Amino acid sequence: MDQTHDADLRIAHPPTTLRELAVERLRQAIISGRFPGGVRLVERTLCDQLGVSRSVVREAIRYLEAEGLVETLPRSGPVVAKLDWARAQQIYDIRRLLESDAAAACARLADDAVKARLITALSQLEAAFTEATPPQLYDATTRFYEVIFSAAGHDIAWEIVQRLNSRISRLRALTLATTDRRTSGPAHMARICAAICAGDPDAAAQAVREHLTDASEIARTLLEREG
């Protein structure tokens, strides 16, 4: 594991939620690819990098294991879970079903207040994309979809998406790093937003499907190449 340039990992002022902060730092290191798939997560090394105790590191690893970012192997211990197309395809398939359905329902039900929130969320997403700050971009994308699922009344579906959020963000990081997109992420989101604001359920669902098809094709190419 690369132990250079650890200043951005170290926690200088321990807050009351030290474990949560450690989880967030490790999560972002995995999502960004700084800790790639298959790399062992050595407790002592992580203690030094984060500046926290071994018990905090162990808690953080267990939390990330529940998110699907870490897996424990019999002889190696905790390692960063590998990205492969078989798993990624399942995630895209689930998203395609849940997000297209939510977008269609949102288009049918959205009032002016919901549309205003969605437009604001889109503006924040576009700003985050322009500023090239991945964590903020992931958060802005999550807020955009949260408006859609909430307005659609699809609370259980949103819980499922939230459980997959770390793995979704990891795939986003993979696809955003390439220039192979036919249409940019924000452009896809703008189409989804426009269809919802126009009250067109079919167009909203189709815009979601096109967005995820575009992203999944890129992910498949990259993951199969790595495999």
Sequence and secondary structure as in RCSB ss.txt:
>XXXX:A:sequence
MDQTHDADLRIAHPPTTLRELAVERLRQAIISGRFPGGVRLVERTLCDQLGVSRSVVREAIRYLEAEGLVETLPR
SGPVVAKLDWARAQQIYDIRRLLESDAAAACARLADDAVKARLITALSQLEAAFTEATPPQLYDATTRFYEVIFS
AAGHDIAWEIVQRLNSRISRLRALTLATTDRRTSGPAHMARICAAICAGDPDAAAQAVREHLTDASEIARTLLER
EG
>XXXX:A:secstr
   SS TTT  SS  TTHHHHHHHHHHHHHHTTSS TT B  HHHHHHHHT  HHHHHHHHHHHHHTTSEEEETT
TEEEE    HHHHHHHHHHHHHHHHHHHHHHHHH  HHHHHHHHHHHHHHHHHHHHT HHHHHHHHHHHHHHHHH
HHT HHHHHHHHHTHHHHHHHHHHHHT S  SS HHHHHHHHHHHHHTT HHHHHHHHHHHHHHHHHHHHHHHHH
H 
